[in-house]
Amino acid sequence: MQGAGRSGRQAWPEQDETQAVFADHSVHSDMQAKVDAIVEQAPAGPAVVVAHSLGAVVAALAATADRLAVSHFVLVEPGPV
């Protein structure tokens, strides 16, 4: 998941598309809508989540609310909520 700025596939240009889901929350302005958006886009089972900046905050909120199944987290520069 990306932070503010580039979104979806553009945010992670080196990632193999066959091995990833590029969850995009950029069209939403409030935090709850962002969480809802990534939960809807996430795979059903536990996933390795790599997220940056605001995307890391959104992913962490979704996971702590037990709405996102995570096997491993990589959170890069999560910002304050």
Summary of the structure (lengths in Angstrom):
residues: 81
radius of gyration: 11.3
end to end distance: 16.0
largest distance: 31.8
contacts: 223
relative contact order: 0.22
helix: 36%
strand: 16%
